[in-house]
Amino acid sequence: MKKLCIALGALAVMASAGAASAQEKLVVSTWGGNWKAGVEIIGKEFTKRTGVEVEYITGGTLDRLAKAKVARGNPESDLVNTTAHVGYLYYSDGLMEKLDYSKIPNAADLYPLARRSDYTVSDYVYVYTPAFRTDSMPKDFKIDSWEVLWSPEVAGKLGLPDFDPSHIIIAATRLAGVSPAEWDKVKPKLLELKKNIKAFYQSDATSQNLMRTGETPVQVLLNINGYHLEKLGLPVKIEVPKEGAVVGTDVWGINAGSKKKELAQQFINLALEPEMLAQLCNFHKCSPMNPKAKLDPAIASLPGIFTSAEQIQKEAILVDDKTYATLLPQWKAWFTENMMH
């Protein structure tokens, strides 16, 4: 009887430990829609390997930053998935933990572009680049340079994002041979572009709709959105101009005050695993930051998909996160006042 009681007691302890493990969860802050679906690919594998459930909090980039500031020291999430320049705003305000890269061994294989800081690391990148509907433009039309967006052929046909004017401003500085910090020098050139702008879009969905209806048959758009339109059967051609495409970078960071730092670093390490990145980037049609990730050949050959350090060097227009974060509010204010009215 005594032996039976001891055995039952041991089983109870094991059951209790199992229940505790099952109740443990990692909370991830990310965007909704397709972006959340991508993170869930990692989350499902993470739960499979660790037994730890993953919960998601979704919202806009700046909305989530504002919430993190309010919840300082007692974060509602353990991991943040955000854009690289907003990641800078998190960690410069003490809202992120330093990463222990010794606990993230897959980071050792990444392109230099991916290790953004001591606090943030990128698993993939995408580009903002020109695209056009081939059935709405002259047969020989092509955008082999950003300069083409200023040409008479594009008059009254161009669509640009209103939420982030950085891409066209950065492209204009590249054309002028000056740094983004010297963007004052390209204001006259940007004002010349007004005659070609037909509309501004407020979201990925609006961008796709303006291209679908043909209202703006030429756009500066997220290459991922262009691939989606191609999949729907629209004759959209995505171009990487000779000056390069403007890189957008998403990053992972750990919320300051998270009690799940070890688990969070395991999650990031999994996100950087070549096989996981191949799945994720085949899903999104984006560029994995681990060169060991093997994409489907059809996706690897798409414009704006980087598969080597040499290609990144040649085709990527990069701006460091501090410069981006510092200048973006100035860019938005000037653009709204001078380009949108």
SEZAMI-808440 format. One line per field, with one value per residue (C-alpha): residue in one letter; x, y, z; residue number from 0. Coordinates in nm, 4 decimals. Layout:
pami = (A / ...)
X = (X / ...)
Y = (Y / ...)
Z = (Z / ...)
roro = (NUM / ...)
***
This chain:
pami = (M / K / K / L / C / I / A / L / G / A / L / A / V / M / A / S / A / G / A / A / S / A / Q / E / K / L / V / V / S / T / W / G / G / N / W / K / A / G / V / E / I / I / G / K / E / F / T / K / R / T / G / V / E / V / E / Y / I / T / G / G / T / L / D / R / L / A / K / A / K / V / A / R / G / N / P / E / S / D / L / V / N / T / T / A / H / V / G / Y / L / Y / Y / S / D / G / L / M / E / K / L / D / Y / S / K / I / P / N / A / A / D / L / Y / P / L / A / R / R / S / D / Y / T / V / S / D / Y / V / Y / V / Y / T / P / A / F / R / T / D / S / M / P / K / D / F / K / I / D / S / W / E / V / L / W / S / P / E / V / A / G / K / L / G / L / P / D / F / D / P / S / H / I / I / I / A / A / T / R / L / A / G / V / S / P / A / E / W / D / K / V / K / P / K / L / L / E / L / K / K / N / I / K / A / F / Y / Q / S / D / A / T / S / Q / N / L / M / R / T / G / E / T / P / V / Q / V / L / L / N / I / N / G / Y / H / L / E / K / L / G / L / P / V / K / I / E / V / P / K / E / G / A / V / V / G / T / D / V / W / G / I / N / A / G / S / K / K / K / E / L / A / Q / Q / F / I / N / L / A / L / E / P / E / M / L / A / Q / L / C / N / F / H / K / C / S / P / M / N / P / K / A / K / L / D / P / A / I / A / S / L / P / G / I / F / T / S / A / E / Q / I / Q / K / E / A / I / L / V / D / D / K / T / Y / A / T / L / L / P / Q / W / K / A / W / F / T / E / N / M / M / H)
X = (0.0000 / 0.2845 / 0.4564 / 0.1308 / 0.0944 / 0.4522 / 0.3940 / 0.0697 / 0.2451 / 0.5213 / 0.2627 / 0.0840 / 0.4086 / 0.4800 / 0.1254 / 0.1572 / 0.4880 / 0.3319 / 0.0350 / 0.2676 / 0.4591 / 0.1348 / 0.0148 / 0.3376 / 0.3029 / 0.5110 / 0.3345 / 0.4336 / 0.3471 / 0.3175 / 0.0977 / -0.2285 / -0.3294 / -0.0648 / 0.2174 / 0.0634 / 0.0100 / 0.3839 / 0.4792 / 0.2387 / 0.4515 / 0.7333 / 0.4976 / 0.3539 / 0.6993 / 0.8089 / 0.5158 / 0.5846 / 0.9454 / 0.9012 / 0.5434 / 0.5063 / 0.1983 / 0.2366 / -0.0176 / -0.0350 / -0.1122 / -0.1632 / -0.1770 / -0.0175 / 0.3536 / 0.3280 / 0.0193 / 0.2147 / 0.5104 / 0.2771 / 0.1311 / 0.4815 / 0.5651 / 0.2536 / 0.3270 / 0.6955 / 0.8449 / 0.5383 / 0.5065 / 0.2022 / 0.4241 / 0.7599 / 0.8669 / 0.8196 / 0.8127 / 0.8407 / 1.0232 / 1.3956 / 1.3790 / 1.0915 / 1.2967 / 1.5528 / 1.2812 / 1.2025 / 1.5561 / 1.6722 / 1.3835 / 1.4794 / 1.1907 / 1.4008 / 1.6384 / 1.9857 / 2.0056 / 2.2459 / 2.3715 / 2.5467 / 2.1932 / 2.0978 / 2.3553 / 2.1743 / 2.2538 / 2.6191 / 2.5218 / 2.3279 / 2.4183 / 2.5701 / 2.2557 / 2.0491 / 2.2230 / 2.0764 / 2.1901 / 2.2568 / 1.8779 / 1.7308 / 1.7869 / 1.6170 / 1.4962 / 1.4002 / 1.3788 / 1.1573 / 1.1819 / 0.9835 / 1.0407 / 0.8643 / 0.6069 / 0.3611 / 0.0764 / 0.2083 / -0.1390 / -0.1653 / 0.1766 / 0.3536 / 0.4852 / 0.8510 / 0.8024 / 1.0388 / 1.1614 / 1.5328 / 1.6020 / 1.4077 / 1.4429 / 1.1696 / 0.9097 / 0.9719 / 0.9219 / 0.6256 / 0.5049 / 0.4170 / 0.2316 / -0.0916 / -0.0358 / 0.1842 / 0.0720 / 0.2761 / 0.2204 / 0.1058 / 0.2093 / 0.5809 / 0.7367 / 1.0853 / 1.1184 / 1.0777 / 1.2849 / 1.5675 / 1.5506 / 1.5710 / 1.8811 / 2.0383 / 1.9700 / 2.1264 / 2.4300 / 2.3721 / 2.3065 / 1.9519 / 2.0641 / 2.1135 / 1.7569 / 1.7002 / 1.8946 / 1.6338 / 1.3219 / 1.3020 / 1.3284 / 1.0537 / 0.8280 / 0.8806 / 0.7284 / 0.3906 / 0.2625 / 0.3063 / 0.1277 / -0.2299 / -0.3080 / -0.1670 / -0.2488 / -0.3045 / -0.2456 / -0.1379 / -0.5028 / -0.5452 / -0.2226 / -0.3476 / -0.6893 / -0.5448 / -0.3319 / -0.6217 / -0.8575 / -0.5818 / -0.6201 / -0.2458 / -0.0907 / 0.2560 / 0.3408 / 0.6177 / 0.5023 / 0.6002 / 0.7283 / 0.5271 / 0.2060 / 0.3137 / 0.3622 / 0.0138 / -0.1332 / 0.0573 / -0.0904 / -0.4380 / -0.3591 / -0.2908 / -0.0181 / 0.2089 / 0.5821 / 0.8054 / 1.1358 / 1.4587 / 1.6130 / 1.9870 / 2.0216 / 1.8686 / 1.5459 / 1.4767 / 1.5052 / 1.2444 / 1.3607 / 1.1536 / 1.3196 / 1.2744 / 1.3381 / 1.2643 / 1.0471 / 1.2327 / 1.0919 / 0.9881 / 1.0080 / 1.0492 / 1.3828 / 1.5272 / 1.2179 / 1.2127 / 1.5728 / 1.4840 / 1.1988 / 1.4298 / 1.6878 / 1.4164 / 1.3040 / 1.6608 / 1.6933 / 1.7509 / 1.4622 / 1.2215 / 1.3307 / 1.2836 / 0.9239 / 0.8597 / 1.0113 / 0.8450 / 0.5187 / 0.5785 / 0.8021 / 1.0730 / 1.4505 / 1.5852 / 1.8729 / 2.0340 / 2.2222 / 2.1736 / 1.7968 / 1.7057 / 1.4098 / 1.1980 / 1.3823 / 1.0772 / 1.0714 / 1.4500 / 1.4441 / 1.1834 / 1.2873 / 1.3865 / 1.4588 / 1.8173 / 1.9976 / 2.3597 / 2.5724 / 2.6812 / 2.3225 / 2.2471 / 2.5522 / 2.4415 / 2.0625 / 1.9804 / 1.9477 / 2.0092 / 1.9637 / 2.0737 / 1.7973 / 1.8933 / 1.9013 / 1.5719 / 1.3984 / 1.5313 / 1.4469 / 1.1135 / 0.9049 / 1.0660 / 1.0021 / 0.6377 / 0.5716 / 0.7327 / 0.5724 / 0.2239 / 0.2497 / 0.4238 / 0.3442 / -0.0079 / -0.1766)
Y = (0.0000 / 0.2348 / 0.1602 / 0.2310 / 0.5674 / 0.6622 / 0.5625 / 0.7571 / 1.0577 / 1.0441 / 1.0272 / 1.3280 / 1.5290 / 1.4337 / 1.5248 / 1.8567 / 1.9343 / 1.8401 / 2.0664 / 2.3532 / 2.3040 / 2.2910 / 2.6135 / 2.7992 / 3.0252 / 3.2671 / 3.5864 / 3.7346 / 4.0857 / 4.1075 / 4.2390 / 4.0762 / 3.9093 / 3.7465 / 3.8601 / 3.6805 / 3.3737 / 3.3734 / 3.4001 / 3.1152 / 2.8883 / 2.9408 / 2.9258 / 2.5869 / 2.4351 / 2.6001 / 2.4443 / 2.1078 / 2.1140 / 2.2689 / 2.2008 / 2.5748 / 2.7385 / 3.0626 / 3.3422 / 3.6378 / 4.0045 / 4.1926 / 4.5586 / 4.8366 / 4.9122 / 5.2396 / 5.1346 / 4.8434 / 5.0687 / 5.3082 / 5.0181 / 4.8953 / 5.2399 / 5.2402 / 4.8860 / 4.9639 / 4.7081 / 4.4830 / 4.4004 / 4.2250 / 4.0289 / 3.8522 / 3.8949 / 4.1845 / 4.1473 / 4.4967 / 4.7000 / 4.7588 / 5.1363 / 5.1058 / 4.8392 / 5.1169 / 5.3254 / 5.0335 / 4.9651 / 5.3281 / 5.3849 / 5.0851 / 4.8674 / 4.5713 / 4.3263 / 4.2750 / 3.9566 / 3.6877 / 3.5802 / 3.2796 / 3.1450 / 3.2149 / 3.0042 / 3.0334 / 3.4067 / 3.3193 / 3.2230 / 3.5391 / 3.8031 / 4.1089 / 4.3024 / 4.0862 / 4.1593 / 4.5042 / 4.5732 / 4.4185 / 4.4125 / 4.3286 / 4.0668 / 4.0140 / 3.6839 / 3.8147 / 4.1315 / 4.2578 / 4.5544 / 4.8562 / 4.8962 / 5.0206 / 4.8035 / 4.8597 / 4.7012 / 4.5947 / 4.6271 / 4.9957 / 5.1186 / 5.1351 / 4.8023 / 4.8989 / 5.0673 / 4.9592 / 5.0993 / 5.0320 / 5.3411 / 5.5237 / 5.8253 / 5.6769 / 5.7650 / 6.1312 / 6.0700 / 6.1995 / 5.8404 / 5.8177 / 6.1530 / 6.1106 / 5.7378 / 5.6966 / 5.5553 / 5.6034 / 5.5063 / 5.7932 / 5.6215 / 5.6032 / 5.8365 / 5.7101 / 5.4883 / 5.7613 / 6.0074 / 5.7563 / 5.6773 / 6.0486 / 6.0882 / 5.7876 / 5.9439 / 6.2701 / 6.0932 / 6.2286 / 6.0549 / 6.0285 / 6.2744 / 6.5310 / 6.4911 / 6.8695 / 6.8737 / 6.6621 / 6.8546 / 7.0323 / 6.6980 / 6.5487 / 6.8462 / 6.7788 / 6.4341 / 6.5784 / 6.6051 / 6.2300 / 6.1264 / 6.0097 / 5.8784 / 5.7769 / 5.4466 / 5.3932 / 5.0187 / 4.7051 / 4.6417 / 4.9920 / 4.9527 / 4.6288 / 4.7765 / 5.0823 / 4.8532 / 4.6121 / 4.8873 / 5.0481 / 5.3853 / 5.3859 / 5.1486 / 5.2485 / 5.2184 / 5.2068 / 4.9016 / 4.6186 / 4.3429 / 4.0872 / 4.2716 / 4.2693 / 3.8923 / 3.8576 / 4.0565 / 3.8403 / 3.5337 / 3.6816 / 3.6978 / 4.0700 / 4.1584 / 4.3278 / 4.3616 / 4.4226 / 4.5936 / 4.6408 / 4.9609 / 4.9819 / 5.1966 / 4.9136 / 4.8598 / 5.0098 / 4.7360 / 4.6935 / 4.4970 / 4.3300 / 4.2322 / 4.0295 / 4.1727 / 4.0643 / 4.2892 / 4.4428 / 4.2799 / 3.9555 / 3.6602 / 3.4249 / 3.5494 / 3.1981 / 3.0778 / 3.3967 / 3.3374 / 2.9785 / 3.1145 / 3.3612 / 3.0888 / 2.8731 / 3.1662 / 3.1908 / 2.8180 / 2.7602 / 2.5140 / 2.7401 / 3.0442 / 2.8539 / 2.7765 / 3.1330 / 3.2978 / 3.0579 / 3.1573 / 3.5357 / 3.5474 / 3.7395 / 3.7145 / 3.4903 / 3.6342 / 3.2943 / 3.2031 / 2.8334 / 2.8669 / 2.7080 / 2.8728 / 2.7188 / 2.8044 / 2.9856 / 3.2165 / 3.2588 / 3.3986 / 3.6698 / 4.0387 / 4.1736 / 3.8314 / 3.8196 / 3.4858 / 3.5965 / 3.8621 / 3.9799 / 4.0355 / 4.2320 / 4.4485 / 4.5144 / 4.5465 / 4.6636 / 5.0271 / 5.0217 / 5.2872 / 5.2305 / 5.2095 / 5.5177 / 5.7411 / 5.5949 / 5.6385 / 5.9919 / 6.1173 / 5.9443 / 6.1902 / 6.4807 / 6.3064 / 6.2406 / 6.5976 / 6.7516 / 6.5017 / 6.5526 / 6.9297 / 6.9588 / 6.6489 / 6.5512 / 6.8911)
Z = (0.0000 / 0.0920 / -0.2375 / -0.4206 / -0.2433 / -0.3335 / -0.6953 / -0.7114 / -0.5527 / -0.8138 / -1.0916 / -0.9423 / -0.9391 / -1.3020 / -1.4051 / -1.2237 / -1.4018 / -1.7368 / -1.6680 / -1.5767 / -1.9014 / -2.0988 / -1.9308 / -2.0080 / -2.3084 / -2.5128 / -2.6237 / -2.9601 / -3.0794 / -3.4579 / -3.7385 / -3.8407 / -4.1659 / -4.3812 / -4.1502 / -3.8533 / -4.0715 / -4.1460 / -3.7783 / -3.7028 / -3.9245 / -3.6735 / -3.3750 / -3.4654 / -3.5008 / -3.1754 / -2.9879 / -3.1505 / -3.0308 / -2.6856 / -2.5820 / -2.5132 / -2.6633 / -2.8584 / -2.8211 / -3.0615 / -3.0054 / -3.3314 / -3.4277 / -3.6269 / -3.5995 / -3.4080 / -3.2102 / -3.0656 / -2.9852 / -2.7985 / -2.5986 / -2.5122 / -2.3739 / -2.1569 / -2.0300 / -1.9641 / -1.7213 / -1.7385 / -2.1106 / -2.2511 / -2.4907 / -2.4720 / -2.8336 / -3.0751 / -3.4525 / -3.6011 / -3.8658 / -3.8105 / -3.7710 / -3.5220 / -3.3461 / -3.2954 / -3.1248 / -2.8913 / -2.7754 / -2.7644 / -2.5214 / -2.3044 / -2.4268 / -2.5466 / -2.3799 / -2.5207 / -2.7262 / -2.6098 / -2.9512 / -2.7923 / -2.7323 / -3.0952 / -3.2833 / -3.6186 / -3.6140 / -3.6861 / -4.0434 / -4.1288 / -4.3848 / -4.2099 / -4.3069 / -4.0683 / -3.7376 / -3.6925 / -3.3367 / -2.9961 / -2.9544 / -3.2950 / -3.5624 / -3.8984 / -4.0417 / -4.3871 / -4.5950 / -4.8776 / -5.1112 / -5.2201 / -5.5897 / -5.9050 / -6.0809 / -6.3633 / -6.5547 / -6.8908 / -7.0510 / -6.9511 / -7.0607 / -7.4011 / -7.5263 / -7.4863 / -7.1459 / -6.8690 / -6.5384 / -6.5568 / -6.3455 / -6.0740 / -6.3042 / -6.5276 / -6.2615 / -6.3493 / -6.7239 / -6.9324 / -6.9872 / -6.6179 / -6.5984 / -6.4000 / -6.3517 / -6.0436 / -5.7099 / -5.3901 / -5.0260 / -4.8032 / -4.4789 / -4.5645 / -4.8228 / -4.7414 / -5.0492 / -5.3087 / -5.1028 / -5.0614 / -5.4354 / -5.5169 / -5.2990 / -5.4715 / -5.8136 / -5.6943 / -5.5497 / -5.1971 / -4.8652 / -4.7191 / -4.4482 / -4.7275 / -4.8516 / -4.8458 / -5.1712 / -5.3538 / -5.2480 / -5.5867 / -5.7657 / -5.5494 / -5.6233 / -5.9954 / -5.9395 / -5.8280 / -6.1866 / -6.2311 / -5.9091 / -5.9541 / -5.6058 / -5.2699 / -5.1054 / -4.7334 / -4.7031 / -4.8887 / -4.9768 / -5.1251 / -5.3221 / -5.4743 / -5.5497 / -5.7272 / -5.9422 / -6.0012 / -6.1216 / -6.3282 / -6.1549 / -6.0848 / -6.3401 / -6.2148 / -5.8467 / -5.5957 / -5.4058 / -5.1774 / -5.4040 / -5.2026 / -5.3018 / -5.6649 / -5.6574 / -5.5072 / -5.7970 / -6.0464 / -5.8793 / -5.9330 / -6.3051 / -6.3408 / -6.5958 / -6.3405 / -6.4018 / -6.0990 / -6.1726 / -5.9776 / -6.1212 / -6.1845 / -5.8695 / -5.6655 / -5.4702 / -5.1253 / -4.8662 / -4.5942 / -4.2921 / -4.0222 / -3.6972 / -3.3811 / -3.0362 / -2.6787 / -2.4632 / -2.1689 / -1.8564 / -2.0272 / -1.7892 / -2.0858 / -2.2236 / -2.2673 / -2.4537 / -2.6618 / -2.7715 / -2.8621 / -3.0758 / -3.2542 / -3.3133 / -3.4703 / -3.6883 / -3.8228 / -3.8971 / -4.2718 / -4.3146 / -4.1264 / -4.3283 / -4.6520 / -4.5494 / -4.4408 / -4.7482 / -4.9896 / -4.8167 / -4.8250 / -5.1358 / -4.9526 / -4.9041 / -4.6248 / -4.4266 / -4.3766 / -4.6970 / -4.6145 / -4.6649 / -4.9993 / -5.1718 / -5.4436 / -5.7697 / -5.9090 / -5.6055 / -5.5893 / -5.9440 / -5.8746 / -5.8887 / -5.5483 / -5.3981 / -5.2691 / -5.2626 / -5.2172 / -5.0494 / -5.3953 / -5.5033 / -5.1856 / -5.2523 / -5.6103 / -5.5835 / -5.2298 / -5.1224 / -4.7470 / -4.4795 / -4.1207 / -3.8600 / -3.6561 / -3.9654 / -4.0883 / -3.7514 / -3.7073 / -4.0556 / -4.1173 / -3.9078 / -4.0995 / -4.4301 / -4.3436 / -4.2321 / -4.5409 / -4.7782 / -4.6359 / -4.6590 / -4.9943 / -5.2010 / -5.0951 / -5.1185)
roro = (0 / 1 / 2 / 3 / 4 / 5 / 6 / 7 / 8 / 9 / 10 / 11 / 12 / 13 / 14 / 15 / 16 / 17 / 18 / 19 / 20 / 21 / 22 / 23 / 24 / 25 / 26 / 27 / 28 / 29 / 30 / 31 / 32 / 33 / 34 / 35 / 36 / 37 / 38 / 39 / 40 / 41 / 42 / 43 / 44 / 45 / 46 / 47 / 48 / 49 / 50 / 51 / 52 / 53 / 54 / 55 / 56 / 57 / 58 / 59 / 60 / 61 / 62 / 63 / 64 / 65 / 66 / 67 / 68 / 69 / 70 / 71 / 72 / 73 / 74 / 75 / 76 / 77 / 78 / 79 / 80 / 81 / 82 / 83 / 84 / 85 / 86 / 87 / 88 / 89 / 90 / 91 / 92 / 93 / 94 / 95 / 96 / 97 / 98 / 99 / 100 / 101 / 102 / 103 / 104 / 105 / 106 / 107 / 108 / 109 / 110 / 111 / 112 / 113 / 114 / 115 / 116 / 117 / 118 / 119 / 120 / 121 / 122 / 123 / 124 / 125 / 126 / 127 / 128 / 129 / 130 / 131 / 132 / 133 / 134 / 135 / 136 / 137 / 138 / 139 / 140 / 141 / 142 / 143 / 144 / 145 / 146 / 147 / 148 / 149 / 150 / 151 / 152 / 153 / 154 / 155 / 156 / 157 / 158 / 159 / 160 / 161 / 162 / 163 / 164 / 165 / 166 / 167 / 168 / 169 / 170 / 171 / 172 / 173 / 174 / 175 / 176 / 177 / 178 / 179 / 180 / 181 / 182 / 183 / 184 / 185 / 186 / 187 / 188 / 189 / 190 / 191 / 192 / 193 / 194 / 195 / 196 / 197 / 198 / 199 / 200 / 201 / 202 / 203 / 204 / 205 / 206 / 207 / 208 / 209 / 210 / 211 / 212 / 213 / 214 / 215 / 216 / 217 / 218 / 219 / 220 / 221 / 222 / 223 / 224 / 225 / 226 / 227 / 228 / 229 / 230 / 231 / 232 / 233 / 234 / 235 / 236 / 237 / 238 / 239 / 240 / 241 / 242 / 243 / 244 / 245 / 246 / 247 / 248 / 249 / 250 / 251 / 252 / 253 / 254 / 255 / 256 / 257 / 258 / 259 / 260 / 261 / 262 / 263 / 264 / 265 / 266 / 267 / 268 / 269 / 270 / 271 / 272 / 273 / 274 / 275 / 276 / 277 / 278 / 279 / 280 / 281 / 282 / 283 / 284 / 285 / 286 / 287 / 288 / 289 / 290 / 291 / 292 / 293 / 294 / 295 / 296 / 297 / 298 / 299 / 300 / 301 / 302 / 303 / 304 / 305 / 306 / 307 / 308 / 309 / 310 / 311 / 312 / 313 / 314 / 315 / 316 / 317 / 318 / 319 / 320 / 321 / 322 / 323 / 324 / 325 / 326 / 327 / 328 / 329 / 330 / 331 / 332 / 333 / 334 / 335 / 336 / 337 / 338 / 339 / 340)
***
